[in-house]
Amino acid sequence: MAAGRARGEKYSVLLPTYNERENLPLIVWLLVRSFRESGSHFEIIIIDDGSPDGTQEVAEQLEKIYGSDKILLRPRAKKLGLGTAYIHGMQHATGNFIIIMDADLSHHPKFIPEFIRKQKEGNFDIVSGTRYKGNGGVYGWDLKRKIISRGANFITQVLLRPGASDLTGSFRLYRKEVLQKLMEKCVSKGYVFQMEMIVRARQLGYTIGEVPISFVDRVYGESKLGGNEIVSFLKGLLTLFATT
């Protein structure tokens, strides 16, 4: 019996989706394969925010293929934001560890066994994927996007000294109770939300391990990062600086 099963550990993956019809079957297949190969007990919770492209119908088919114990579709009527998607997903999660990641194939499930190993190794409360340490990196971005990402990360490091190398990434493993506590404390929306999670974790004394990951730009569909998101990020960063 695998170590994860022997200790009763279960991993709940929260997958918020909006217009991910093409990406969803592949990310789910990769997740199922990764967990089965490592012998870990798992469930995948799809939180679809009323996608008009048929994402929900695809998720219903995946539920039939893999079983409703492995794939749980928990949709919402409209786009309500990432933070509330995680809260919604956690209400249905039965795992004692929560994995958050993007559904657009920019985060490869092959890193999840490394997250699990790292967590066990240091008994960490949080394991965060990092693009900025070891052999981590970003692929498929143009120079402008790389500069924005690096710049945002650098400014954040200088202002907040968070104790983690990748603040804006969204590929992480949390103890369920830790994520619940952080969600109660976090007030940010959009891209600042991921950053605040790490800053609040440091404030509350939670331990953070890091695993280098390769981030690949989305395969299908359009990126959701625009000028408004950058302005919101800077406003949120200054708010966090003033209040932490």
C-alpha positions as CSV (number, residue, x, y, z in Angstrom):
1,M,0.0,0.0,0.0
2,A,1.3,3.5,-0.9
3,A,2.5,5.7,2.0
4,G,-0.2,8.3,1.3
5,R,-3.0,5.7,1.6
6,A,-1.4,4.0,4.6
7,R,-1.5,7.2,6.6
8,G,-5.0,8.1,5.5
9,E,-3.9,11.1,3.5
10,K,-6.2,12.3,0.8
11,Y,-5.5,15.1,-1.7
12,S,-8.3,17.3,-3.0
13,V,-7.5,19.3,-6.2
14,L,-9.5,22.5,-6.6
15,L,-9.8,23.4,-10.3
16,P,-11.6,26.7,-10.9
17,T,-12.6,26.9,-14.6
18,Y,-14.0,29.5,-17.0
19,N,-14.0,28.7,-20.7
20,E,-11.6,25.7,-20.4
21,R,-13.5,23.2,-22.5
22,E,-10.4,22.2,-24.6
23,N,-8.0,22.1,-21.6
24,L,-10.2,20.3,-19.1
25,P,-10.1,16.7,-20.4
26,L,-6.3,16.7,-20.7
27,I,-5.6,18.3,-17.3
28,V,-8.0,15.8,-15.6
29,W,-6.4,12.8,-17.5
30,L,-2.9,14.0,-16.4
31,L,-4.0,14.5,-12.8
32,V,-5.6,11.0,-12.6
33,R,-2.5,9.4,-14.1
34,S,-0.2,11.2,-11.8
35,F,-2.1,10.3,-8.6
36,R,-2.6,6.7,-9.7
37,E,1.0,6.2,-10.5
38,S,2.1,7.6,-7.1
39,G,-0.7,5.6,-5.3
40,S,-2.1,8.7,-3.7
41,H,-5.8,8.9,-2.6
42,F,-7.4,11.9,-4.4
43,E,-10.4,13.8,-5.7
44,I,-10.7,16.5,-8.3
45,I,-13.2,19.3,-7.6
46,I,-14.2,21.3,-10.7
47,I,-15.6,24.8,-9.8
48,D,-17.0,26.1,-13.1
49,D,-18.2,29.7,-13.1
50,G,-21.0,29.5,-15.7
51,S,-18.7,29.1,-18.7
52,P,-20.6,29.8,-21.9
53,D,-18.2,27.5,-24.0
54,G,-19.6,24.2,-22.7
55,T,-16.9,23.5,-20.0
56,Q,-19.6,22.3,-17.6
57,E,-20.9,19.7,-20.1
58,V,-17.4,18.4,-20.6
59,A,-16.9,18.2,-16.8
60,E,-20.2,16.2,-16.5
61,Q,-18.8,13.7,-19.1
62,L,-15.5,13.4,-17.1
63,E,-17.5,12.7,-14.0
64,K,-19.1,9.8,-15.8
65,I,-15.8,8.5,-17.2
66,Y,-13.8,8.6,-14.0
67,G,-16.6,8.3,-11.4
68,S,-18.2,10.8,-9.2
69,D,-16.0,9.8,-6.3
70,K,-12.9,11.1,-8.2
71,I,-14.4,14.0,-10.3
72,L,-16.8,16.3,-8.5
73,L,-18.4,19.0,-10.5
74,R,-19.5,21.9,-8.2
75,P,-20.5,24.7,-10.5
76,R,-21.6,28.3,-9.8
77,A,-24.0,30.5,-11.8
78,K,-21.5,33.1,-12.8
79,K,-17.9,34.4,-12.5
80,L,-17.4,35.2,-8.8
81,G,-13.6,35.3,-8.4
82,L,-10.8,33.0,-7.5
83,G,-10.9,33.3,-3.7
84,T,-14.6,32.5,-3.5
85,A,-14.1,29.6,-5.9
86,Y,-11.6,28.1,-3.4
87,I,-14.0,28.6,-0.5
88,H,-16.8,27.0,-2.5
89,G,-14.5,24.0,-3.5
90,M,-13.3,23.5,0.1
91,Q,-16.8,23.1,1.3
92,H,-17.0,20.0,-0.8
93,A,-13.4,18.7,-0.3
94,T,-12.9,15.6,1.8
95,G,-9.1,15.5,1.6
96,N,-6.8,16.6,4.5
97,F,-4.6,18.3,1.9
98,I,-5.7,20.8,-0.8
99,I,-3.9,21.4,-4.1
100,I,-4.7,24.5,-6.0
101,M,-3.6,24.9,-9.7
102,D,-4.7,26.4,-13.0
103,A,-6.9,24.3,-15.3
104,D,-5.3,25.7,-18.5
105,L,-2.3,23.3,-18.6
106,S,0.2,26.0,-17.4
107,H,0.8,23.8,-14.3
108,H,1.8,20.2,-15.1
109,P,0.5,17.6,-12.6
110,K,3.8,15.7,-12.9
111,F,5.1,18.1,-10.2
112,I,2.4,17.0,-7.6
113,P,4.3,13.9,-6.4
114,E,7.3,16.3,-5.7
115,F,5.0,18.6,-3.7
116,I,3.8,15.6,-1.7
117,R,7.4,14.4,-1.1
118,K,8.5,17.9,-0.1
119,Q,5.5,18.3,2.4
120,K,6.4,15.0,4.1
121,E,10.1,15.8,4.1
122,G,9.7,19.0,6.1
123,N,6.2,18.5,7.5
124,F,5.4,21.8,5.8
125,D,2.0,23.6,6.2
126,I,2.3,24.9,2.6
127,V,4.3,23.8,-0.5
128,S,4.5,26.4,-3.2
129,G,5.6,25.8,-6.8
130,T,8.3,28.4,-7.7
131,R,9.3,29.6,-11.2
132,Y,12.2,31.5,-9.7
133,K,14.4,28.9,-8.0
134,G,16.5,25.9,-9.0
135,N,15.5,24.6,-12.4
136,G,12.1,26.4,-12.3
137,G,11.1,28.6,-15.3
138,V,8.5,30.1,-17.6
139,Y,7.9,29.0,-21.2
140,G,5.8,30.6,-23.9
141,W,5.7,34.2,-22.5
142,D,6.9,37.2,-24.5
143,L,9.4,39.5,-23.0
144,K,6.8,42.0,-21.8
145,R,4.9,39.4,-19.8
146,K,8.2,38.1,-18.3
147,I,9.2,41.6,-17.3
148,I,5.8,42.2,-15.7
149,S,6.0,38.9,-13.7
150,R,9.6,39.4,-12.6
151,G,9.0,43.0,-11.7
152,A,5.8,42.2,-9.7
153,N,7.7,39.5,-7.8
154,F,10.7,41.8,-7.2
155,I,8.7,44.7,-5.9
156,T,6.7,42.3,-3.7
157,Q,9.9,40.8,-2.2
158,V,11.3,44.2,-1.4
159,L,8.1,45.6,0.2
160,L,6.8,42.5,2.0
161,R,9.7,40.2,2.6
162,P,7.4,37.2,2.5
163,G,9.9,34.3,2.9
164,A,9.0,32.6,-0.4
165,S,10.5,33.2,-3.9
166,D,7.3,33.1,-6.0
167,L,4.5,35.2,-4.7
168,T,2.2,35.4,-7.7
169,G,2.1,31.7,-8.6
170,S,-1.0,29.7,-8.1
171,F,0.3,26.1,-7.9
172,R,0.3,25.1,-4.3
173,L,-0.4,22.4,-1.7
174,Y,-1.9,23.4,1.6
175,R,-3.0,21.5,4.7
176,K,-6.8,21.9,4.6
177,E,-7.1,23.6,8.0
178,V,-4.3,26.1,7.1
179,L,-6.0,27.0,3.8
180,Q,-9.3,27.5,5.7
181,K,-7.6,29.8,8.2
182,L,-5.8,31.8,5.5
183,M,-9.1,32.2,3.5
184,E,-10.6,33.8,6.6
185,K,-7.8,36.3,6.8
186,C,-7.4,37.2,3.1
187,V,-9.3,40.2,1.7
188,S,-7.6,40.6,-1.7
189,K,-9.2,39.8,-5.0
190,G,-7.7,38.8,-8.4
191,Y,-4.0,38.3,-8.8
192,V,-3.1,39.9,-5.4
193,F,-5.0,37.1,-3.7
194,Q,-2.2,34.5,-4.2
195,M,0.4,36.9,-2.9
196,E,-1.7,37.8,0.2
197,M,-2.0,34.1,1.0
198,I,1.8,33.7,1.4
199,V,2.2,37.0,3.3
200,R,-0.6,36.0,5.8
201,A,1.0,32.6,6.1
202,R,4.2,34.1,7.2
203,Q,2.4,36.4,9.7
204,L,0.6,33.4,11.2
205,G,3.8,31.4,11.5
206,Y,3.0,28.7,9.0
207,T,5.9,26.8,7.4
208,I,6.4,27.0,3.6
209,G,8.4,24.6,1.4
210,E,9.2,25.3,-2.3
211,V,9.4,23.0,-5.4
212,P,10.8,24.4,-8.7
213,I,8.3,24.1,-11.4
214,S,8.1,24.9,-15.2
215,F,5.2,27.2,-16.0
216,V,4.0,26.9,-19.6
217,D,1.7,29.5,-21.1
218,R,-1.9,28.3,-21.7
219,V,-2.3,25.9,-24.6
220,Y,-5.8,26.8,-25.6
221,G,-7.9,29.9,-25.0
222,E,-6.9,33.4,-24.1
223,S,-4.8,34.7,-21.2
224,K,-6.9,36.5,-18.6
225,L,-4.1,39.0,-17.6
226,G,-4.7,42.5,-18.9
227,G,-4.1,46.1,-18.0
228,N,-6.8,46.2,-15.4
229,E,-5.3,43.2,-13.6
230,I,-1.9,45.0,-13.5
231,V,-3.4,48.1,-12.0
232,S,-5.4,46.0,-9.5
233,F,-2.2,44.1,-8.6
234,L,-0.3,47.3,-7.8
235,K,-3.1,48.8,-5.7
236,G,-3.4,45.5,-3.8
237,L,0.3,45.4,-3.2
238,L,0.3,48.9,-1.7
239,T,-2.6,48.0,0.5
240,L,-0.8,44.9,1.8
241,F,2.3,46.9,2.4
242,A,0.3,49.4,4.4
243,T,-1.5,46.8,6.5
244,T,1.0,44.0,7.2
